[in-house]
Amino acid sequence: MRVKICGITNLEDALISIDAGADALGFVFYKKSPRYISPDNAKNIINQLPPFVEKVGLFVENSSNEIDEIANETKISSAQLHWDIDPIEFSRIKINKIRVIRAKSENDLDLYKNSYRFVDSYVESFGGAGHRLNLDWFKNRDNRKIILAGGLNVENIDEVAGFGFYGVDVSSGVEAYRGKKDKNKVIEFIKKVKRIEN
């Protein structure tokens, strides 16, 4: 199972995550988030990373042109889209893009079910609120294209075993405080995920 550590704001946290075995890093380009990072600072970090690490930019209500401009500047490899984007705008985004389903009910899990997607719990704000989804919703389903997000941490990550998720996405669950990761939590979280057999 793949692991994405989101809300990266500094090089130290990025390197700690990679050294611990993270498959992807997330950079939040949503200015209202406490984990916001400017494209310039993200570029600075990304330029110092080793190869073979997925760099994901998190966007909320940006135009396709804005997303492509930031992607070109920072060299992120994917865009994580946290809103119900217009299909035409979606198709115009040039880099790899992944929708986020902010699930209010079990029925929402059927949205875009043939595509890889993040599934997070619905909250009024966008991401990083640490609200958990009901894992019962995922029973007896094909979860191979789902990246589970929302409320995951070292204490509860073992509960996702057996559901067959493609990956998990964590931000606040491995923080010392908002915007700064806790090294031990990052290491322990990734270690536990990599031990899980789907």
C-alpha positions as CSV (number, residue, x, y, z in Angstrom):
1,M,0.0,0.0,0.0
2,R,1.3,3.4,-1.0
3,V,1.8,6.3,1.5
4,K,1.4,10.0,0.8
5,I,2.6,12.4,3.4
6,C,0.7,15.7,2.8
7,G,1.1,19.2,4.0
8,I,4.9,19.4,3.4
9,T,6.1,22.9,4.2
10,N,9.9,22.4,4.7
11,L,12.8,20.4,3.3
12,E,13.5,18.6,6.6
13,D,10.0,17.1,6.7
14,A,10.2,16.1,3.1
15,L,13.5,14.2,3.6
16,I,12.3,12.6,6.8
17,S,9.2,11.3,4.9
18,I,11.2,10.0,2.0
19,D,13.8,8.3,4.2
20,A,11.0,6.6,6.1
21,G,9.6,5.2,2.9
22,A,6.9,7.6,1.7
23,D,5.9,7.1,-1.9
24,A,4.5,10.6,-2.4
25,L,4.7,14.1,-0.8
26,G,1.9,16.6,-0.9
27,F,2.2,20.4,-1.2
28,V,-0.8,22.5,-0.4
29,F,-1.4,25.4,-2.8
30,Y,-4.6,26.5,-1.1
31,K,-4.0,29.8,0.6
32,K,-6.6,29.4,3.4
33,S,-4.8,26.2,4.7
34,P,-2.5,26.4,7.7
35,R,-0.2,24.1,5.6
36,Y,-0.1,26.4,2.6
37,I,3.1,26.6,0.8
38,S,4.0,29.1,-2.0
39,P,4.9,27.7,-5.4
40,D,8.3,29.3,-5.0
41,N,9.0,27.5,-1.7
42,A,7.6,24.3,-3.0
43,K,10.0,24.5,-6.0
44,N,12.9,25.1,-3.6
45,I,12.1,21.9,-1.7
46,I,11.3,19.8,-4.8
47,N,14.6,20.8,-6.5
48,Q,16.5,19.2,-3.5
49,L,14.6,15.9,-3.5
50,P,16.0,12.6,-4.7
51,P,14.4,11.0,-7.8
52,F,11.5,8.6,-7.9
53,V,9.3,10.4,-5.4
54,E,5.8,11.5,-6.5
55,K,5.2,15.2,-5.9
56,V,1.5,16.1,-5.6
57,G,0.1,19.6,-5.6
58,L,-3.2,20.1,-3.7
59,F,-5.5,22.6,-5.3
60,V,-8.9,24.1,-4.5
61,E,-10.9,25.9,-7.1
62,N,-8.0,26.9,-9.3
63,S,-8.3,27.2,-13.1
64,S,-6.6,24.7,-15.3
65,N,-4.2,27.5,-16.5
66,E,-3.2,28.3,-12.8
67,I,-2.7,24.6,-12.1
68,D,-0.5,24.1,-15.2
69,E,1.5,27.3,-14.4
70,I,2.2,26.1,-10.9
71,A,3.1,22.6,-12.2
72,N,5.5,24.0,-14.7
73,E,7.1,26.3,-12.0
74,T,7.4,23.7,-9.2
75,K,7.8,20.4,-11.2
76,I,5.0,18.7,-9.3
77,S,4.0,15.4,-11.0
78,S,0.3,15.3,-10.1
79,A,-2.6,17.6,-9.1
80,Q,-4.9,16.6,-6.3
81,L,-8.3,18.4,-7.0
82,H,-10.4,19.1,-3.9
83,W,-13.6,20.4,-5.5
84,D,-16.2,19.3,-8.0
85,I,-14.3,20.6,-11.0
86,D,-16.0,21.2,-14.3
87,P,-15.3,18.2,-16.6
88,I,-14.0,20.5,-19.4
89,E,-11.6,22.3,-17.0
90,F,-10.6,18.9,-15.7
91,S,-9.7,17.7,-19.2
92,R,-7.6,20.8,-19.9
93,I,-5.2,20.2,-17.0
94,K,-2.0,18.9,-18.7
95,I,-0.4,17.0,-15.8
96,N,-1.7,13.8,-14.1
97,K,-4.7,14.7,-12.0
98,I,-6.6,12.9,-9.2
99,R,-10.0,13.8,-8.0
100,V,-10.9,14.0,-4.3
101,I,-14.3,12.7,-3.2
102,R,-15.4,14.4,0.0
103,A,-17.8,11.7,1.0
104,K,-21.0,12.5,2.9
105,S,-22.4,9.0,2.5
106,E,-21.5,5.5,1.4
107,N,-23.1,6.2,-2.0
108,D,-20.4,8.8,-2.7
109,L,-17.9,6.0,-3.0
110,D,-19.3,5.1,-6.4
111,L,-18.3,8.5,-7.8
112,Y,-15.6,8.1,-10.5
113,K,-15.2,4.5,-9.5
114,N,-13.2,3.6,-12.6
115,S,-10.6,6.1,-11.8
116,Y,-7.9,6.4,-9.1
117,R,-9.2,8.9,-6.5
118,F,-8.8,10.2,-3.0
119,V,-11.7,9.6,-0.6
120,D,-11.8,12.0,2.3
121,S,-14.5,12.8,4.9
122,Y,-16.7,15.8,4.1
123,V,-16.0,18.9,6.1
124,E,-16.9,22.5,5.3
125,S,-13.2,23.4,5.0
126,F,-10.9,21.6,2.5
127,G,-8.7,18.9,4.0
128,G,-6.5,18.6,7.1
129,A,-9.4,18.5,9.5
130,G,-8.6,15.0,10.7
131,H,-12.1,13.7,10.4
132,R,-12.4,9.9,9.9
133,L,-14.6,8.0,7.4
134,N,-16.7,5.0,8.5
135,L,-14.6,2.0,7.3
136,D,-17.8,-0.1,7.2
137,W,-18.6,1.8,4.0
138,F,-15.7,0.1,2.3
139,K,-16.6,-3.5,3.1
140,N,-17.3,-5.8,0.2
141,R,-16.2,-3.2,-2.3
142,D,-13.3,-3.0,-4.8
143,N,-11.1,-0.4,-3.2
144,R,-8.0,-0.9,-5.4
145,K,-8.3,2.6,-6.9
146,I,-9.0,4.4,-3.6
147,I,-6.5,6.4,-1.7
148,L,-8.0,6.8,1.8
149,A,-7.6,10.1,3.6
150,G,-9.0,11.8,6.7
151,G,-8.3,11.2,10.3
152,L,-5.6,8.6,9.9
153,N,-2.8,8.4,12.5
154,V,-0.3,6.0,14.1
155,E,-3.0,4.7,16.5
156,N,-5.6,3.8,14.0
157,I,-3.8,3.0,10.7
158,D,-3.8,-0.8,11.5
159,E,-7.6,-0.7,11.1
160,V,-7.4,-0.2,7.3
161,A,-5.8,-3.7,6.9
162,G,-7.8,-6.0,4.7
163,F,-9.7,-3.4,2.7
164,G,-7.3,-3.4,-0.3
165,F,-6.8,0.3,-0.6
166,Y,-4.3,1.5,-3.2
167,G,-2.9,3.9,-0.7
168,V,-3.4,6.2,2.3
169,D,-2.9,10.0,2.7
170,V,-2.0,11.6,6.0
171,S,-1.3,15.1,7.1
172,S,-2.4,16.2,10.6
173,G,-2.1,12.7,11.9
174,V,1.7,12.8,11.8
175,E,2.2,16.4,12.9
176,A,4.0,17.9,15.9
177,Y,1.9,21.0,15.3
178,R,0.2,22.5,12.2
179,G,2.6,22.6,9.3
180,K,5.4,20.7,11.1
181,K,5.8,16.9,11.0
182,D,6.7,14.8,14.0
183,K,9.6,12.6,12.8
184,N,8.7,9.6,15.0
185,K,5.1,9.7,14.0
186,V,6.0,9.8,10.3
187,I,8.4,6.9,10.7
188,E,6.0,4.8,12.8
189,F,3.0,5.5,10.5
190,I,4.9,4.5,7.3
191,K,6.3,1.4,9.0
192,K,2.8,0.3,10.0
193,V,1.4,0.9,6.6
194,K,4.1,-1.1,4.9
195,R,3.5,-4.0,7.2
196,I,-0.2,-4.1,6.2
197,E,-1.1,-6.9,3.8
198,N,-4.1,-6.0,1.7
